[in-house]
Amino acid sequence: MNSKITEQHRGRPAYIYVRQSTNAQVLHHQESTERQYALRAMALELGWSESAIRTLDRDLGMTGTEMTRREVRNCSAESNGAEAMRILG
C-alpha cells in the first residue's frame, strides 16, 4: 500500500483504460491487453475496493476517436462531476 494515497483518494473511482486500436492488435498483442487488465490488481493493492474500479474497454479493437470520447464522457458521468483519482492504462 502506498502511504501517499489517502482515504480521500480511495473515495474516488479508479479507471482502467484498456486500449488496442485494431482487431489485429487485440489478436497479436494479447500480452499487452492482459497487462492492461492486470492494472485492476494494482488498483486493489493500492487500496481501491472492487466497486470503485471501473474498466473502460468498450472501444477495444476500434480505430478513431468517437468511442474514446464517449468513454471519457461516461467517466465524467459516472463520477458525478467529481474528479477521478487515477486513470491507469
Secondary structure, DSSP 4 states (H G I P E B T S, - for coil): --TT--HHHHTS-EEEE---SSHHHHHH-HHHHHHHHHHHHHHHHTT--GGGEEEE-TTTT--SSHHHHHHHHHHHHHTTTPPPSEEE-
